[in-house]
Amino acid sequence: MNSQESKPYQVYSVWLKKHYGEKVYKIPINIPVTCPNRDGTLGHDGCIYCGEKGGGNETLSNILSVKEQMEINSKYIGKRYNAKKFIPYFQSFTNTYCEFSDFKDWIKACIRPDVVEIAISTRPDCVTDEQISFLQEIKKENNIEITIELGLQSVNSKTLKIINRRHTLEDYIETMDRIKEAGLMVCTHLIIDLPWDQEVDVVNSAKIISEKGSDFVKCHSLYIEKNTQLERWYNDGKVQLLTKEAYIRRAILFLENLSPDVVVQRLIGRAPKEDSIVTNWDTSWWKIRDELEAQMNNENYCQGRLFSGKR
């Protein structure tokens, strides 16, 4: 059996190959958007951990058009990995927080014969019915999948306030219902070692996103980027990060309570060393992933082992 297929959780690369019949690669796209938590609509400082790039650490400059970014990145990725199919990924900041006319133009600009899906990262409180209807049309007219990536981060209301998300769990649930009713896919983003969360919150997050029908999930640790509120708190001793061992324990707990139908796009993230002061305990992301998988295999843990809910 293929080593990826024998892993104790649903691996995204395996799902992609089964779903699309071959390897598919994401192309990061950077558009000139911001966030309501930065431009004064909700706040000015953003989330306490959000750096100057807004999560888009691998994107080209948004001075380049969407078509130019598509061309440059597809050529590079195609040559490096012999890739023939792509997923344009609108990555930085809040990619639905913009004029609707601009949104339509940007989405249409990345449609090509070699594009099988479009992924759009955003906040749960920034997705309109107008955008959802438009994406439904794009999906139908071009026979491609649409995935909206929602940054939830935590299901604990107190934690959401501390990290200054300025949205609620209820926002996530309401938006999930609208997206799923429209027949689009969802990827939920979570930080599973927030020091203000307890293990019960990790379990609840697995149960909630499973129940609401999230197709995918992305998890990462709480890393500290430069020039953020979190960096100031960390330097002042106001926050203490969890250990690597605690992260792995929480990740396993999360996976065991997660529906076996949810595909895991990421179990551990990364931030460029030059942009952060603490990232993943100075350990390579793949070493942490391998350690997590080894522990799950050694102790007979697997995704969905404790899941008893409904999809």
HELIX and SHEET records of a PDB file:
HELIX    1   1 TYR A   12  TYR A   20  1                                   9    
HELIX    2   2 VAL A   66  TYR A   81  1                                  16    
HELIX    3   3 PHE A  100  ALA A  109  1                                  10    
HELIX    4   4 ASP A  129  ASN A  142  1                                  14    
HELIX    5   5 SER A  157  ILE A  162  1                                   6    
HELIX    6   6 LEU A  169  GLU A  181  1                                  13    
HELIX    7   7 GLU A  199  LYS A  212  1                                  14    
HELIX    8   8 GLN A  229  ASN A  235  1                                   7    
HELIX    9   9 LYS A  244  GLU A  256  1                                  13    
HELIX   10  10 LYS A  273  ASP A  275  5                                   3    
HELIX   11  11 ASN A  280  ASP A  282  5                                   3    
HELIX   12  12 TRP A  285  ASN A  298  1                                  14    
SHEET    1   A 7 VAL A  24  ILE A  29  0                                        
SHEET    2   A 7 LYS A  85  PHE A  90  1                                        
SHEET    3   A 7 GLU A 117  THR A 122  1                                        
SHEET    4   A 7 GLU A 145  GLN A 153  1                                        
SHEET    5   A 7 MET A 185  ILE A 191  1                                        
SHEET    6   A 7 PHE A 216  HIS A 220  1                                        
SHEET    7   A 7 VAL A 263  ARG A 266  1                                        
SHEET    1   B 2 ILE A 224  GLU A 225  0                                        
SHEET    2   B 2 SER A 276  VAL A 278 -1                                        
END                                                                             
